[in-house]
Amino acid sequence: METKNEPRRRRRRKDPDAVVQDLLRQAAPAAVGCLIEVLEDPSFPIGTRMDCAKEILNRVYGKSAPLAGERERAATFVLEEALRDYAV
């Protein structure tokens, strides 16, 4: 029982962002399980399975930096496609 000399202890409210982050951490194992299930299930389209594989790899190893010259090749390819379409 409280006496007049004892201060009341207030409950601290949790920061809403911290609450959301806690909920997301709790859901993380299920989300990883879902990614793995889709990755291993051949009934899903290959593009979907590749997206799952990329997400898993990015989370484990981080996103990789483009290889030397990769951007230039991509730009060249896009320009070549555009030129082909224009020529037809």
N, C-alpha and C positions, 0 to 999 in steps of 0.2 A: 504494500500500500504506500502511496506517495504521502510525504509530509510536506509542509509548507516550505521547508528549507531545501528540499530536493528539487532540482530543475526537471521539468518535463522533457523527455527525449522525443524529439520529432523524428518521424520516419522520413528518410530521404527518398524523394522520388527518383526513380531511375531515368536517366536521359533517354528520350524516345528513340534516338539513334542507336543507343546501346541495347535497348530492348529488341529492336529490329535485327541488329547484328547477332544477338544471342539466338534469336529464332532461326536466322539463316544458318548459323553454325550448326544448330541442331538438325537442320534439314540437309546439310551437306552430304552425309553418308548416303542418304536416299538418292540425292541428285547424282552422285558418282555411280551408284548402282544402276541408275537409269541409263546413264551414258554408256556404261559397259554392256548392259543388256542390248541396247540398240546397236552398238558396235558389233556385237557377236551374232546378231540375228540376221541371217541372210534374206529374210522376207522384207526387210527395209530397203529402200533404194540405196544404191551405192553412194550417192551424194550425201545422203543423211548420215550414213555410216562413216564416211570420210570426215564430215563435220564433227562428229563425236570423237573420232580419232585425233583430229587437230586440237580440239578443246582439251582433251586429256593431256596430250603432249605439251601444249602451251602452259597448262597449269602445273605440270611437273617440271618442265625444263625452261619455261619462259618462251616468249616469242623470239624466233631467231631473226637476226639482222639479215637483210638481203645480201646474197652473195655478190661478189664483185662482178659488175657488168650485167647483173640480172635486170635492173631497171632499164638499162639501155636496150636490152633484147626485147623486153616487154613493150617498150615504146615503139621500137622498130616493127614488131609484129602488128601492133594496132595500126600503125601507119600503112603497112603493106596491105592489110585487110581493107582499109579505107580506100586505098588506091585501086585495088581490085574491084571493089563495089562501084567506084566512080567510073572505071573504064568500061564496065558492062552496060 
